[in-house]
């Protein structure tokens, strides 16, 4: 089969994204992707080394999309209101696109610097949290905030809240966090500047 002239990384990722949203990361295989594109699997390897590379590119796109959503939500608001809006936008993103969001939870080596889209996402959240705490590069506070968002989203998406639902738990926890983050950190509470969650 001749190499398809119109096959590009963007085209491949568009179709991979459709497969992802329909069936999760497990649905994104090289054979399934090739079949959906109408090409031989070997054609894909001209653009991506393997399935992991496709998933990594989809994760980058998810980070970009989430970053854009959070930035729009927080734009122009006072610090505490911006953090509230960012938190709700984060949860809305996880709810509306759970399979793509799931890519952000895939295992990776801990405490390693993540370049590119994931690092930009981290920096955006870091800036909004820092505006609330009054400390630039407040990694400790951002870790606490991010862990809360990840944890709540994961519990909700997995159905762990049961039939009764969270009953306002997100807002209660969010307000407690914002109040707590507004107070200066105690000695020993800070961590070296890094992005351990991204």
N, C-alpha and C positions, 0 to 999 in steps of 0.2 A: 504494500500500500504506500503510495507516495506521501511524503511529509506534508500535512495540511498547511497551506500558506497562512491561513487566518488563525491558527492555533497560537495563542499568546499566553503568558502567565496570567494576565487579567481575565482572559476568557476562561481559562482553567479554574481560576479562583471563583469566578461568578457561578459556574456550575457546581463546584465543590461546596459553595455556600448554600446552594439549593439543597444539595444532598444532606448537608449538615443540619439545616433547619427542619428537614423532613424526618430525619432518623437519628440525629446525634452524630458524635464523632465516629462511632463504629460504622456508620453508613458511608464514610468517606474512605473508600479503598481505591487503589489505582485501577483495578479492573472495572469497578462500578463507575468510576469517573470517566474512564476511557469509553465505556459503553454509552454513557450519557452524552458524551461529546461526539460519538460516532467515529472514533479513531482507535488505533491499536495502542495498547498500554505502553509500548516502547516509545511512542511519540511524546508521552508525558515526561519521560526522563530527560528530554532535551531541555526542559524548563525546571523540573524539580527532581532532586536526587532520589526521593522516596516519599512514602506516605507521610512520614514525620515532618518532612519539609513542607508539604502541603498544609498540614495541620498547624505548623508554626506560622505560616503565612496567614492562615485564617485567624489565628490568635492575635497576630499583629493588627489585622483589620478590625477585630473585635475591640482591641484596646483603643484604636483610633476612634471607632464609633462611640464607645463608652465615654472616652475623653471629650468628644464633641458634645454629647448629651449633658455631661456634668458641667462643662464650661458654659453652655447655653443656660442651664438652670440657675447657675450661681452668678451670672453676669450682672453687674450693677447693683447688687444687693449689699446691705451692711453685713459684716462678718458672720454674726450668728445666724442671720436669715439665709445667707449664702450657704452655710454649712447644712442647714435644714433642707434647703432646696436641693443641694447636691445629694444628700442622703436619700431623699425621696426619688430623685432622678435615677440614682443607682439601683434602688429596689425596683422601680418601674422597668428599667432596662433588663434586669434579671428575669422579671416576670414575663416580659413581652418577647424575649429572645433567649429562652433557657438553655438551648443547645449551644448557641454561640457563647453565652455566659459561662457555660460549663468548661469551655476551653481555658478560661482564666484560672480554673481550679485544678488543672491537670498537674501531676507531680513534676517538680523540677528541682534541681540541686539547690539546697538552702543557702542563703546568705551570699549569693553571687550577684554581681551587678548585671542588670538586664538592659541592654542597649535598645534604642529605638522607641517604638510606639509604647511599649510597656513602661519604659522609664519616663516618657513624657506624661503618661497617665498618672504615674506616681507623683511627679512634680506638681501637676495640677492640683491634686488632692492635698499635697503637702503645703502648697501656698494658701489654700483656703483654711486649712486647720491652723496654720501659723498665724493667719490674720485674727483668729479667735484667741489663741493662746498668747499672742504678742511676741512670739519667739520665731525668728526665721529658722527654717530647716529643723522644725520640731519633730524629729523622727519618732520619738517615744509616743507623743500624742497622736501622730498620724497612724502609727501601728495600732494603737488602741481603737481609734475610730474605724480603721479599715477592717480590723478583726470583727468589730461589731457588725458592720455591713455584710461582710462575707458570711459570718455565722448566722445572722438572721435570714439572709437570702437562701442559704443552704438548707436551713431548717424548714423554711416555708416551702421551697421547691420540692423537698423530699417528703412533704406531707406530715412532718413530725408534730405539727401543732394540732393535728386531729380535727374532728368535726367542729369544735368550738372556735377554731382559728386562734390567732394571736391576741385577740381582744385588746387592741390598742397598745400592745407591748412594744411595738416598734417606736411609736411616738414617746412612750414613757421612758424607754431606754435612751432614745435620742436626746430628749431634754435633759436627762441626768448626765449624759456625756457632755453636752454643751455647757452646762453649769460647771461640771468638774474641770473641763478644759479651760474655762475662763479664769481659774485660779492658777497662780504660779506653781510650777512643778517643784517638788521637794528635792533636796540634794540627793543624788544617787538615782534619780528617776530617769535621767536622760540616757540615750544610747548614742553610739557613734553614728554620724550621718551616713545613711545607706538606704537602700530600698529593699528590705528583706522580704516584703510580700510580693514584689514584682521583679 
